[in-house]
Amino acid sequence: MTLVFRALVTSILAMAMACSVYAQHPISTIIKQPSVDLSTEWQYRWGDSPLDSQGLPLWITEPDETAWRPIDFPSNPPGRQGRTNAWFKAQLPDNQWRDPALYIYSIDLIAEFYLDNELIYRYGTFDENGQGRFIGWPWHIILLPEDFAGRTLYVRTYSDYPDIGLWGEIILGPHIVHLQRMVKADASSLFIGAMLILVGLFSGIFWLANRSMLTNLYLSMFAFCLAAVVLHQAQLKQLLFFAPLRWEIVGALAYCALVIPLAGYVEQFSGRGWRHSLVILKWGVTALVAVSALLSITDVVSIANLYPVFDVTLVISLLIIAAHVVHSIVQGNVQARVVFAGLCILGGFWFYDMATAHGFLPWDRQRTEWGALIFVLILSVLSFRVFINLQRQLIDLTQILEAKVTERTIELARRNDDLSHANQQLHSLATTDPLTELYNRRHFFDCVAVEIKRTRRTNMPLSMLVMDADNFKDINDTYGHATGDRVLQDAASICRSVVRDTDIFGRIGGEEFAVCLPETDELGAKGLAERVLNALRSTPIHFQDNTINLTMSIGIATLAVTDHDVDTLYQRADAAMYDAKHHGRDGIAIR
């Protein structure tokens, strides 16, 4: 995203600079200050000049006119035969300008400029062998002295690239005119670069909204790569971020990487049997880009020497991709027809620029951006239509699903209520005594065990009452077991009215009950036991025409250090209950 942000800032600032330049120096100024084209009437000489005692080239201080040969343009003289050094010279015209300057579109690869015997400009560094390394292909504006007219301009060059010398335009004129010309020439590139970045951003957003739409992902990647290529060709970027080699590496790698998202896009509508070759193409080019990036960044290989490899890769890849698109057209894919038309337009611009770069056609400014914009707009329209159709299908499907979900939700809610009710019943059966609705023995002991642990942590007292109905066997024998059950229910109800809400009350079995009293010492437990006995004494149990005065024997035990668990505490309280029975029943005993 950093590269995208910097590219977008480059476009915006360059456009602002363009407006500023034109506001201060209107086009009419350019007409009144014409420039001179210096692309003809040059001379060249192969090799590199030795130096005199003052470090000046002897070919300047002691010129040998017979060694120089005429050439129309100072680039790629005949008979190179592997040479890497060449000199060029030309006599400057007798024109007069304010702030005269020499504009050069590009240099292959490094150069020194001398006006007569004075060094006026250097790009790159020559070593003692007259060689150097590639540092980018920026434009150059060389400021000249006011008395330049009629003097000789010498250019010393080095290049291990297929091209050597100057490249593109060589124009002599006022400094401001060169800047205005660049603004005018780059206006379309900056606009198209910004448009491509916006397309890449919106396509990326659409892909994030629907990750299954891989065409949007590949379109976003393709637009960003094209934006990098287009902005790399724009000259005004050099005024904003002067890093020629970095721009060249980014532009070259983006140029080669264009194949990756393009193959991925075509893969989405290509036949299943054909996709394998596209996958191989994607990964192969990805590996090439990665290796090229590593070699160029570590300066093992000059990025300039990788361009022929990238050009061959692009041509072969375009032919493979075009074959897949044609196959999809034969299969009746309408989308493939539109893609093929756009591919032909983009490919035409690419092949034209390649032919220009390799000298098969006369030099012209690269116009790849127009083909790029047309092709990306075509892909954007296709992706947008697919996105709209998918959205409509999703809306219809969503409505159907919402209806089914509503129906299913109602059914699940009903089943959930049934399940919750069943779980409540199961929990009640598992924890409650069905006769008295008190805790059953197992759940009572589980709750008391938890309470004992809490008591140990807080150092608070805890007591337990074990209560057993007196002479309950006689009641069963006299009145029957049904009456005995009724007596137990009434007895549990009477005791519950006395027991506190925080106490744990359970039926242990038969006519035996137990109460756990949290935060209650022996004295408090005895007081509660007395209230239980008084409640039973004052509340006779009536049924039919009979009255039963039920009493209970109660044992009390308070938690001690020697009580290891609930069983130990219960056993002491149970033993105390039997002590109460042995002492006449209807009483209380403590252990």
Backbone hydrogen bonds, N-H to C=O, Kabsch-Sander energy under -0.5 kcal/mol:
donor,donor_aa,acceptor,acceptor_aa,energy
5,F,1,M,-2.6
6,R,2,T,-2.7
7,A,3,L,-2.5
8,L,4,V,-2.4
9,V,5,F,-2.6
10,T,6,R,-2.5
11,S,7,A,-2.1
12,I,8,L,-2.3
13,L,9,V,-3.0
14,A,10,T,-2.4
15,M,11,S,-2.2
16,A,12,I,-2.1
17,M,13,L,-2.5
18,A,14,A,-2.3
19,C,15,M,-2.1
20,S,16,A,-2.0
21,V,17,M,-2.7
22,Y,18,A,-2.3
23,A,19,C,-1.9
24,Q,20,S,-2.0
25,H,21,V,-2.4
29,T,26,P,-1.6
30,I,26,P,-0.7
30,I,27,I,-0.7
31,I,27,I,-1.5
32,K,28,S,-1.6
33,Q,29,T,-1.1
36,V,172,L,-3.3
38,L,36,V,-0.6
38,L,170,I,-3.1
42,W,71,I,-2.1
43,Q,89,K,-2.0
44,Y,69,R,-3.0
45,R,87,W,-2.0
47,G,85,N,-2.4
52,D,56,L,-2.9
55,G,52,D,-1.7
58,L,50,P,-3.1
60,I,57,P,-1.5
61,T,57,P,-1.9
62,E,58,L,-2.9
65,E,63,P,-0.6
67,A,64,D,-1.8
68,W,65,E,-0.9
69,R,44,Y,-2.4
71,I,42,W,-2.7
75,S,73,F,-2.8
76,N,164,I,-2.8
83,R,80,R,-1.6
86,A,157,T,-1.6
87,W,45,R,-2.9
88,F,155,V,-2.3
89,K,43,Q,-2.1
90,A,153,L,-1.8
92,L,151,R,-2.9
95,N,93,P,-1.3
101,A,173,G,-2.4
102,L,142,I,-2.7
103,Y,101,A,-0.6
103,Y,171,I,-3.4
104,I,140,H,-2.7
105,Y,169,E,-2.3
106,S,167,W,-1.3
108,D,165,G,-3.5
109,L,107,I,-0.6
110,I,158,Y,-1.9
111,A,123,Y,-2.2
112,E,156,R,-2.1
113,F,121,Y,-3.1
114,Y,154,Y,-2.7
115,L,118,E,-2.9
116,D,114,Y,-0.7
116,D,152,T,-2.9
118,E,115,L,-1.4
119,L,117,N,-0.5
120,I,113,F,-2.7
120,I,118,E,-0.5
121,Y,113,F,-1.4
123,Y,111,A,-3.1
127,D,131,Q,-3.0
130,G,127,D,-2.0
140,H,104,I,-2.6
142,I,102,L,-3.0
143,L,141,I,-0.7
144,L,100,P,-2.3
148,F,145,P,-1.2
150,G,92,L,-1.3
151,R,148,F,-2.2
153,L,90,A,-3.2
154,Y,114,Y,-3.1
154,Y,152,T,-0.6
155,V,88,F,-3.3
156,R,112,E,-2.8
157,T,86,A,-2.5
157,T,155,V,-0.5
158,Y,110,I,-1.8
159,S,84,T,-2.3
165,G,108,D,-2.5
166,L,74,P,-3.0
167,W,106,S,-2.4
171,I,103,Y,-2.4
172,L,36,V,-3.2
173,G,101,A,-2.3
175,H,99,D,-2.1
178,H,174,P,-1.4
179,L,175,H,-1.6
180,Q,176,I,-2.4
181,R,177,V,-2.4
182,M,178,H,-2.1
183,V,179,L,-2.4
184,K,180,Q,-2.4
185,A,181,R,-2.6
186,D,182,M,-2.5
187,A,183,V,-1.0
190,L,186,D,-2.8
191,F,187,A,-2.1
192,I,188,S,-2.9
193,G,189,S,-2.7
194,A,190,L,-2.3
195,M,191,F,-2.3
196,L,192,I,-2.7
197,I,193,G,-2.0
198,L,194,A,-2.2
199,V,195,M,-2.5
200,G,196,L,-2.5
201,L,197,I,-2.5
202,F,198,L,-2.8
203,S,199,V,-2.6
204,G,200,G,-2.1
205,I,201,L,-2.2
206,F,202,F,-2.6
207,W,203,S,-2.2
208,L,204,G,-2.2
209,A,205,I,-1.9
210,N,206,F,-1.3
213,M,210,N,-1.9
214,L,212,S,-1.7
216,N,213,M,-1.0
217,L,213,M,-0.9
218,Y,214,L,-2.6
219,L,215,T,-2.4
220,S,216,N,-2.3
221,M,217,L,-2.4
222,F,218,Y,-2.7
223,A,219,L,-2.6
224,F,220,S,-2.2
225,C,221,M,-2.3
226,L,222,F,-2.5
227,A,223,A,-2.5
228,A,224,F,-2.2
229,V,225,C,-2.1
230,V,226,L,-3.0
231,L,227,A,-2.8
232,H,228,A,-1.7
233,Q,229,V,-1.3
234,A,230,V,-0.9
238,Q,235,Q,-1.7
239,L,236,L,-1.4
240,L,236,L,-0.8
240,L,237,K,-0.6
241,F,237,K,-3.0
243,A,241,F,-1.6
245,L,135,I,-0.5
247,W,243,A,-2.8
248,E,244,P,-2.4
249,I,245,L,-2.6
250,V,246,R,-2.7
251,G,247,W,-2.9
252,A,248,E,-2.7
253,L,249,I,-2.6
254,A,250,V,-2.4
255,Y,251,G,-2.2
256,C,252,A,-2.2
257,A,253,L,-2.6
258,L,254,A,-0.8
258,L,255,Y,-0.5
259,V,256,C,-1.2
260,I,257,A,-1.2
262,L,258,L,-1.5
263,A,259,V,-2.8
264,G,260,I,-2.0
265,Y,261,P,-2.5
266,V,262,L,-2.2
267,E,263,A,-2.0
268,Q,264,G,-0.8
268,Q,265,Y,-1.0
269,F,266,V,-1.1
270,S,266,V,-0.8
274,W,271,G,-1.3
275,R,271,G,-0.9
275,R,272,R,-0.6
277,S,274,W,-0.7
278,L,274,W,-0.9
279,V,275,R,-2.4
280,I,276,H,-2.2
281,L,277,S,-2.2
282,K,278,L,-2.7
283,W,279,V,-2.3
284,G,280,I,-2.5
285,V,281,L,-2.5
286,T,282,K,-2.3
287,A,283,W,-2.3
288,L,284,G,-2.0
289,V,285,V,-2.8
290,A,286,T,-2.4
291,V,287,A,-2.7
292,S,288,L,-2.6
293,A,289,V,-2.6
294,L,290,A,-2.1
295,L,291,V,-2.7
296,S,292,S,-2.6
297,I,293,A,-2.5
298,T,294,L,-2.0
299,D,296,S,-0.7
300,V,295,L,-2.2
301,V,295,L,-1.4
305,N,302,S,-0.8
306,L,303,I,-0.9
307,Y,303,I,-0.5
307,Y,304,A,-0.9
310,F,306,L,-2.4
311,D,307,Y,-2.8
312,V,308,P,-2.3
313,T,309,V,-2.4
314,L,310,F,-2.6
315,V,311,D,-2.4
316,I,312,V,-2.5
317,S,313,T,-2.5
318,L,314,L,-2.6
319,L,315,V,-2.0
320,I,316,I,-2.1
321,I,317,S,-2.9
322,A,318,L,-2.8
323,A,319,L,-2.0
324,H,320,I,-1.8
325,V,321,I,-2.3
326,V,322,A,-2.7
327,H,323,A,-2.2
328,S,324,H,-2.1
329,I,325,V,-2.1
330,V,326,V,-2.4
331,Q,327,H,-1.5
332,G,329,I,-1.8
333,N,328,S,-2.4
334,V,332,G,-0.7
337,R,333,N,-0.9
337,R,334,V,-0.6
338,V,334,V,-1.3
339,V,335,Q,-2.1
340,F,336,A,-2.4
341,A,337,R,-1.9
342,G,338,V,-2.2
343,L,339,V,-2.5
344,C,340,F,-2.2
345,I,341,A,-1.7
346,L,342,G,-2.6
347,G,343,L,-3.0
348,G,344,C,-2.1
349,F,345,I,-1.8
350,W,346,L,-2.4
351,F,347,G,-2.9
352,Y,348,G,-1.9
353,D,349,F,-2.2
354,M,350,W,-2.5
355,A,351,F,-2.5
356,T,352,Y,-2.0
357,A,353,D,-2.7
358,H,354,M,-2.2
359,G,356,T,-1.2
360,F,355,A,-2.2
361,L,355,A,-1.4
370,W,367,R,-1.1
371,G,367,R,-0.9
372,A,368,T,-2.7
373,L,369,E,-2.7
374,I,370,W,-2.4
375,F,371,G,-2.5
376,V,372,A,-2.7
377,L,373,L,-2.4
378,I,374,I,-2.1
379,L,375,F,-2.5
380,S,376,V,-2.6
381,V,377,L,-2.5
382,L,378,I,-2.2
383,S,379,L,-2.8
384,F,380,S,-2.7
385,R,381,V,-2.4
386,V,382,L,-2.5
387,F,383,S,-2.6
388,I,384,F,-2.7
389,N,385,R,-2.6
390,L,386,V,-2.5
391,Q,387,F,-2.4
392,R,388,I,-2.4
393,Q,389,N,-2.4
394,L,390,L,-2.8
395,I,391,Q,-2.4
396,D,392,R,-2.4
397,L,393,Q,-2.9
398,T,394,L,-2.8
399,Q,395,I,-2.3
400,I,396,D,-2.1
401,L,397,L,-2.8
402,E,398,T,-2.9
403,A,399,Q,-2.0
404,K,400,I,-2.2
405,V,401,L,-3.3
406,T,402,E,-2.6
407,E,403,A,-2.3
408,R,404,K,-3.0
409,T,405,V,-3.1
410,I,406,T,-2.2
411,E,407,E,-2.0
412,L,408,R,-3.1
413,A,409,T,-2.7
414,R,410,I,-2.2
415,R,411,E,-2.5
416,N,412,L,-2.8
417,D,413,A,-2.3
418,D,414,R,-2.3
419,L,415,R,-2.9
420,S,416,N,-3.0
421,H,417,D,-2.6
422,A,418,D,-2.5
423,N,419,L,-2.8
424,Q,420,S,-2.4
425,Q,421,H,-2.2
426,L,422,A,-2.7
427,H,423,N,-2.9
428,S,424,Q,-2.5
429,L,425,Q,-2.7
430,A,426,L,-2.2
431,T,427,H,-1.6
432,T,428,S,-2.4
433,D,438,L,-4.1
437,E,433,D,-2.4
439,Y,505,F,-1.6
440,N,431,T,-2.3
444,F,440,N,-2.7
445,F,441,R,-2.4
446,D,442,R,-2.1
447,C,443,H,-2.5
448,V,444,F,-2.4
449,A,445,F,-2.1
450,V,446,D,-1.8
451,E,447,C,-2.1
452,I,448,V,-2.5
453,K,449,A,-1.7
454,R,450,V,-2.0
455,T,451,E,-2.4
456,R,452,I,-2.3
457,R,453,K,-1.7
458,T,454,R,-2.1
459,N,455,T,-1.6
460,M,455,T,-1.0
463,S,517,L,-1.9
464,M,557,A,-2.4
465,L,515,V,-3.0
466,V,555,G,-2.3
467,M,465,L,-0.5
467,M,513,F,-2.9
468,D,553,S,-2.1
469,A,511,E,-1.8
470,D,551,T,-2.8
472,F,469,A,-0.8
475,I,471,N,-1.1
476,N,472,F,-2.1
477,D,473,K,-2.6
478,T,474,D,-2.4
479,Y,475,I,-3.0
480,G,475,I,-0.6
480,G,476,N,-1.6
484,G,480,G,-1.9
485,D,481,H,-2.5
486,R,482,A,-1.9
487,V,483,T,-2.5
488,L,484,G,-2.3
489,Q,485,D,-2.2
490,D,486,R,-2.3
491,A,487,V,-2.7
492,A,488,L,-2.5
493,S,489,Q,-2.1
494,I,490,D,-2.4
495,C,491,A,-2.5
496,R,492,A,-2.3
497,S,493,S,-1.3
498,V,494,I,-0.6
498,V,495,C,-1.2
499,V,495,C,-2.5
503,D,500,R,-1.0
504,I,516,C,-2.3
505,F,503,D,-0.6
506,G,514,A,-2.6
507,R,439,Y,-2.5
508,I,506,G,-0.6
508,I,512,E,-1.6
509,G,512,E,-1.5
512,E,509,G,-2.4
513,F,467,M,-3.5
514,A,506,G,-2.6
515,V,465,L,-2.7
516,C,504,I,-2.9
517,L,463,S,-3.4
519,E,461,P,-1.2
520,T,461,P,-0.5
520,T,517,L,-0.9
525,A,521,D,-2.4
526,K,522,E,-2.2
527,G,523,L,-2.0
528,L,524,G,-2.0
529,A,525,A,-2.4
530,E,526,K,-2.2
531,R,527,G,-1.8
532,V,528,L,-2.0
533,L,529,A,-2.3
534,N,530,E,-2.5
535,A,531,R,-2.1
536,L,532,V,-2.2
537,R,533,L,-2.5
538,S,534,N,-2.1
539,T,535,A,-0.5
539,T,536,L,-0.7
541,I,548,I,-3.0
542,H,540,P,-0.6
543,F,546,N,-2.2
546,N,543,F,-3.0
548,I,541,I,-2.9
550,L,548,I,-1.0
553,S,468,D,-2.4
554,I,587,G,-2.6
555,G,466,V,-2.7
556,I,589,A,-2.4
557,A,464,M,-1.9
559,L,462,L,-3.4
563,D,560,A,-1.4
564,H,562,T,-1.0
569,L,565,D,-1.6
570,Y,566,V,-2.7
571,Q,567,D,-2.7
572,R,568,T,-1.7
573,A,569,L,-2.2
574,D,570,Y,-3.0
575,A,571,Q,-2.3
576,A,572,R,-2.2
577,M,573,A,-1.9
578,Y,574,D,-1.8
579,D,575,A,-1.7
580,A,576,A,-1.9
581,K,577,M,-1.8
582,H,578,Y,-2.3
583,H,579,D,-1.1
584,G,581,K,-1.5
585,R,580,A,-1.7
589,A,554,I,-2.1
591,R,556,I,-2.6
